[in-house]
Every structure is written in structure tokens, then in C-alpha cells.
Amino acid sequence: MQMQTNQELEDELHPEYDFSKMQGGVRGKYVERYRAGTNVVLLDLDVAQAFPTSDSVNEALRMLMQIAQRQKLNTALGSTSQT
């Protein structure tokens, strides 16, 4: 069974949506932000209450990374000094 294909695209926009008459639009306004990428993370309510801004979340995570690095270093130094 062969499916029929429509050679012409149907214009589904209503006539009142004439984008050629729109003014003020800027092409590529957010292209740099898009290229840089975004990383959206949804926080649970209790976490969002403790860290209400992205700066506070980043600060807490950086501190956690520092603690983890110190712990890793202490563990590595402790295991080599006992041999």
C-alpha cells in the first residue's frame, strides 16, 4: 500500500497573522545566548527555598566541590603515608 503525498504545503496560518507587517523584531537577538548554551535545572521546593537564586546555588556547589577535592586529597595522602 502506497501512501499519498501532498506536493504542496498547505498554509495553515490565518490571514490576520501577516508577519511581514510586524515591526521591531530583531533577527538573531538571542543567538549568542543560544550558542553559549543553557543548563536549566529544576530544584525541589525545599532546595529552592534554601537556595533562592542561581548565585546561591552556584556558591554552594562550588563549596561542595572544594570540600570533595580536599577530601580526595586527604584520602590520597593518608593512603600513601601508611604504606
C-alpha positions in Angstrom: 0.0 0.0 0.0 1.5 3.3 -1.1 0.8 6.5 0.9 -0.3 9.6 -0.9 2.0 12.6 -0.5 0.8 16.2 -0.8 3.2 18.0 -3.1 2.1 21.4 -1.8 2.3 22.6 1.8 -0.9 24.0 3.0 -0.8 27.4 4.6 -2.4 26.9 8.0 -1.9 30.5 9.2 -4.9 32.7 9.4 -4.8 35.8 7.2 -4.6 38.1 10.3 -1.1 36.7 11.0 0.8 38.7 8.4 4.3 38.7 9.8 5.6 41.0 7.0 3.7 43.9 8.7 5.3 43.3 12.1 7.8 45.9 13.3 10.5 45.9 15.9 11.7 42.3 15.6 15.4 41.8 15.7 16.8 38.8 13.8 19.3 36.8 15.9 18.7 38.8 19.1 19.4 35.8 21.3 21.8 33.8 19.0 24.8 34.3 21.2 23.0 33.2 24.3 21.7 30.1 22.4 25.2 29.2 21.1 26.6 29.5 24.6 24.0 27.0 25.7 22.0 26.9 28.8 21.7 24.4 31.6 18.3 24.6 33.3 17.9 22.5 36.4 14.6 22.3 38.3 15.0 22.3 42.1 12.7 20.7 44.6 10.7 23.2 46.7 12.8 22.6 49.8 16.1 23.1 48.0 14.7 26.2 46.2 13.7 27.7 49.5 17.2 27.2 50.9 18.9 28.5 47.7 16.6 31.1 46.1 19.0 32.4 43.5 21.3 30.9 40.9 24.2 32.6 42.6 23.4 30.9 45.9 23.2 27.5 44.2 26.5 28.1 42.4 28.2 29.2 45.6 27.0 26.1 47.5 28.0 23.8 44.7 31.5 25.3 44.4 32.0 25.0 48.1 30.9 21.3 47.9 33.4 20.8 45.0 36.2 22.3 47.2 35.3 20.0 50.1 35.2 17.0 47.8 38.7 17.9 46.3 40.1 18.3 49.8 38.7 15.0 50.9 40.1 13.3 47.9 43.5 14.9 48.5 43.4 13.9 52.2 42.4 10.4 51.3 45.2 10.1 48.8 47.8 11.5 51.2 46.6 9.3 54.0 46.8 6.1 52.0 50.4 6.8 50.7 51.7 7.8 54.1 50.6 4.5 55.7 52.5 2.2 53.2 
